[in-house]
Amino acid sequence: MSGETDRPECTHWIGVEQRHCKEATGVRPYLTGPRCPAHTPRALQGLKENEPGPGMPAGAWTTPSPLSDSRVHDDRAVASGKRRSNPHAYRAAQAAVDHNHERPTA
């Protein structure tokens, strides 16, 4: 490991020269492996590289998912018998719904 560097190298195979490119400047990861700007998939097709976009919105991962709300309604539907399920899921849903509501004691 003493001779290895942490910088990635382009792994494109240059068939005419029977060697890998091994360029280390401007290398980015792709599905086909790390590639230098001359050997990106678009460059090999003779196309111009896409301009970088704005990226993900700031609140993309903090937005609440509607799935959690639907699970509550689904448990209620299963517990009421309006939605078919196996007996194990039916008992678990009944327990979850009954646990959320207080029962009057006689």
VOPAGU-2260 file (C-alpha; in pm, 1 decimal, decimal comma):
REM VOPAGU-2260
SITE   aa  ch    i         X         Y         Z
SITE  MET   A    0       0,0       0,0       0,0
SITE  SER   A    1     293,6     233,9      22,2
SITE  GLY   A    2     291,1     306,0    -352,7
SITE  GLU   A    3     -87,8     349,3    -388,2
SITE  THR   A    4    -253,8     689,5    -389,0
SITE  ASP   A    5    -602,7     785,6    -274,2
SITE  ARG   A    6    -672,6     966,8    -602,5
SITE  PRO   A    7    -887,4     764,4    -843,8
SITE  GLU   A    8    -755,9     690,8   -1191,2
SITE  CYS   A    9    -949,7     656,7   -1515,2
SITE  THR   A   10   -1009,3     287,4   -1579,7
SITE  HIS   A   11   -1108,9     321,2   -1947,8
SITE  TRP   A   12    -944,3      53,3   -2162,5
SITE  ILE   A   13    -765,1     195,9   -2466,4
SITE  GLY   A   14    -778,7    -103,6   -2697,8
SITE  VAL   A   15    -538,8      26,5   -2963,4
SITE  GLU   A   16    -265,9      82,1   -2703,1
SITE  GLN   A   17    -360,9    -227,8   -2495,1
SITE  ARG   A   18    -363,6     -32,0   -2167,4
SITE  HIS   A   19    -587,8     155,3   -1923,1
SITE  CYS   A   20    -596,3     536,0   -1942,7
SITE  LYS   A   21    -489,5     593,9   -1576,7
SITE  GLU   A   22    -544,0     972,1   -1600,9
SITE  ALA   A   23    -588,0    1115,2   -1248,8
SITE  THR   A   24    -706,0    1472,8   -1310,1
SITE  GLY   A   25   -1077,6    1546,7   -1327,0
SITE  VAL   A   26   -1178,3    1184,2   -1264,2
SITE  ARG   A   27   -1542,5    1127,8   -1160,2
SITE  PRO   A   28   -1730,8     808,9   -1074,3
SITE  TYR   A   29   -1964,5     654,7   -1333,3
SITE  LEU   A   30   -2146,0     320,2   -1352,4
SITE  THR   A   31   -1868,5     191,5   -1575,4
SITE  GLY   A   32   -1603,5     300,8   -1324,0
SITE  PRO   A   33   -1395,0     614,3   -1264,6
SITE  ARG   A   34   -1352,1     815,5   -1584,9
SITE  CYS   A   35   -1149,1    1119,2   -1686,3
SITE  PRO   A   36   -1322,9    1396,2   -1888,7
SITE  ALA   A   37   -1198,5    1243,8   -2217,7
SITE  HIS   A   38   -1353,7     903,6   -2144,2
SITE  THR   A   39   -1692,9     980,4   -1989,3
SITE  PRO   A   40   -1984,9     794,9   -2149,0
SITE  ARG   A   41   -2099,9    1113,2   -2326,0
SITE  ALA   A   42   -1747,2    1197,8   -2444,3
SITE  LEU   A   43   -1710,2     850,6   -2595,5
SITE  GLN   A   44   -2035,7     911,1   -2787,1
SITE  GLY   A   45   -1900,3    1243,3   -2915,1
SITE  LEU   A   46   -2151,9    1445,7   -2710,2
SITE  LYS   A   47   -2102,2    1752,1   -2492,9
SITE  GLU   A   48   -2119,6    1700,4   -2114,6
SITE  ASN   A   49   -2438,4    1808,8   -1939,2
SITE  GLU   A   50   -2420,1    2122,6   -1730,7
SITE  PRO   A   51   -2451,4    2058,0   -1356,9
SITE  GLY   A   52   -2797,1    2134,4   -1221,0
SITE  PRO   A   53   -2909,8    2294,1    -897,1
SITE  GLY   A   54   -2925,5    1961,8    -710,6
SITE  MET   A   55   -3185,4    1848,9    -460,9
SITE  PRO   A   56   -3406,8    2108,1    -289,3
SITE  ALA   A   57   -3301,3    2202,1      62,9
SITE  GLY   A   58   -3603,9    2043,2     230,9
SITE  ALA   A   59   -3612,9    1727,3      18,0
SITE  TRP   A   60   -3537,5    1490,3     304,5
SITE  THR   A   61   -3726,7    1677,7     575,3
SITE  THR   A   62   -4066,8    1674,1     408,1
SITE  PRO   A   63   -4302,8    1444,8     600,0
SITE  SER   A   64   -4409,2    1139,5     407,6
SITE  PRO   A   65   -4777,9    1072,1     352,1
SITE  LEU   A   66   -4702,3     702,2     403,2
SITE  SER   A   67   -4701,3     730,2     782,6
SITE  ASP   A   68   -5052,1     879,4     778,7
SITE  SER   A   69   -5179,7     608,8     544,9
SITE  ARG   A   70   -5049,6     337,2     777,1
SITE  VAL   A   71   -5267,2     470,4    1059,4
SITE  HIS   A   72   -5576,3     464,5     839,7
SITE  ASP   A   73   -5482,4     122,2     707,3
SITE  ASP   A   74   -5456,0     -17,7    1062,8
SITE  ARG   A   75   -5802,6     119,9    1135,0
SITE  ALA   A   76   -5942,5     -35,4     816,2
SITE  VAL   A   77   -5790,8    -373,6     899,2
SITE  ALA   A   78   -5910,0    -356,6    1261,5
SITE  SER   A   79   -6264,4    -272,1    1154,9
SITE  GLY   A   80   -6272,3    -562,8     912,2
SITE  LYS   A   81   -6322,3    -335,2     608,8
SITE  ARG   A   82   -5989,2    -444,8     464,0
SITE  ARG   A   83   -5904,4    -810,6     428,4
SITE  SER   A   84   -5589,5    -938,3     590,1
SITE  ASN   A   85   -5451,9   -1247,4     755,3
SITE  PRO   A   86   -5557,8   -1320,9    1115,6
SITE  HIS   A   87   -5221,3   -1216,8    1258,0
SITE  ALA   A   88   -5235,9    -872,5    1092,9
SITE  TYR   A   89   -5601,9    -834,0    1197,6
SITE  ARG   A   90   -5520,8    -897,6    1567,0
SITE  ALA   A   91   -5216,2    -669,5    1553,5
SITE  ALA   A   92   -5421,3    -388,8    1395,6
SITE  GLN   A   93   -5698,1    -432,1    1653,3
SITE  ALA   A   94   -5441,9    -410,8    1932,9
SITE  ALA   A   95   -5286,8     -98,4    1780,2
SITE  VAL   A   96   -5621,3      75,4    1737,2
SITE  ASP   A   97   -5751,1     -32,8    2079,8
SITE  HIS   A   98   -5428,5      86,8    2239,5
SITE  ASN   A   99   -5476,0     435,7    2093,4
SITE  HIS   A  100   -5826,1     479,2    2238,5
SITE  GLU   A  101   -5907,7     473,5    2607,3
SITE  ARG   A  102   -6187,0     238,2    2705,1
SITE  PRO   A  103   -6431,6     339,9    2974,4
SITE  THR   A  104   -6413,4     116,4    3276,3
SITE  ALA   A  105   -6738,5     -22,5    3415,7
